[in-house]
Amino acid sequence: FNGASQGKLDGSETLSPQTALTVEAWVRPQALGGPYLVEKTGSYAFPKLYADGTVAGRVFLTGGDIYLETSSGVATNNLWKHYALTYDGASVRFYVDGVQKASQTASGLVWSNNGNPVLGGGAGFQGFLDEITVHGRALSAAEVMARTEAMPNLAPNQPVPPWPGTAGQ
């Protein structure tokens, strides 16, 4: 994503779970700040990377909207990280690289709509997204960790050089 582009996930019905949910993505920002990176308007929005490295997510529930954020310094430029947001009908949990960073009790159904999730926010995100997945259930902490550890090609602990032609920009 170049800061002005966006994409979408097709299949709004299967991407609109109501009783339980997991949204996960691998993210490598080239600059922090900008919009939510996976957003289904009125249902969920996640993750949002603030300039100070704080990461946030939202779930819109019939029992009240939930907003969670991490402490600062969690997101970093040019490093792949795995982010997961889960809702199991009783709690919303937020994981970074398989480790729970925030949680809050919650209740209700996830609000649904006919729109498709938007990727990259359309304005402001510069970087890469991969393995974006929406599950109709809450993954367990062990499952989130297993998914984090199962991605050897994205090396979340090592920087990835910028694409050719973008160095120094």
Disulfide bonds with the S-S distance in Angstrom:
none
